[in-house]
Each structure stands twice: as C-alpha cells, then as structure tokens.
Amino acid sequence: MAFDLAMFSDKLRRYMEQFQTSYAELSERTGIDENRLREFDKQQTTPTGDEILILADVFMCD
C-alpha cells in the first residue's frame, strides 16, 4: 500500500492548528528541519518512518 502524502499533510496541518504550533516550534521540538516540515505540508516529500514516529509522539497520536 502506498503512503498517502495528502492525508499525512492534512493531518500535520490539523495537529499544528490544534496544538497552536508553528513550523519553527515544531522543528525545535522534533529536530526535523523547518524546511522539511514545510515540504511535508506542501506534499513535496515523503517523511521517513522515524519522522512519522517523532511527530506522532509530539502530537500524542497514532
């Protein structure tokens, strides 16, 4: 099954709004480069498994 980048991007955006988190803040908390986070949001690149787990931990979700 292929990774659904659109769904991931949508979830990332919703969680950032819910937690009132900016790209800069999220970058500091996760260690993921701010530009890379923006690329996820724009569906320009696929996150690694580790990045997904880090983001899930920060947002306390699956």
N, C-alpha and C positions, 0 to 999 in steps of 0.2 A: 504494500500500500504506500503510495506516495505521500510525502509530507505536504500538508495543506498550509502553504505560506500565507494565504489570505486570511484563514481562520486564526493563525498564530498572530498575525499583525493586528487583527481586530481585538483579540484577547489582550494583547500587550497594551494597546491603546486604552481599552476599558479599565484594565487594572491600574494603569498610570493615572487615569482620571479619578478612579475610586480612592486610591491612596494619595492623591494630590502630589504626585511625584514628577519632577522634571527629568529630562534626559541626563542632566548634569548630576542630580542627586542619585538617580538610579545607577549611573556609571560609578559613582563613588562607593555605593553600597555593594555593587556586584563585581567590580573590577573589569567590567566589559566596557570597551571604549565607547564613548558617547556617539561617535560617528557610526559605529557598528550598530548600536541600538536604533539609530535613525534609519539605517538601511533595512533593519527588520521591519520597522514601521512602514516603510515605503515598498516593502516586498521586493527588495533588490538583492537580498542574500538570505540563505538558509542558516539558521543557528545550529551550532553543534549540540550534541546531546548534553554535554556539560553545561553549556549556556542555558539550555532549557531548564535543567535541574536547578541551576543557580537562581534563575528568575522565578521558578515555582517556589523555591524556598523563601525568597524575599517577599513574594506576594501571598505566601501561605496557601497554595493551591496545588492541584494535581497537574 
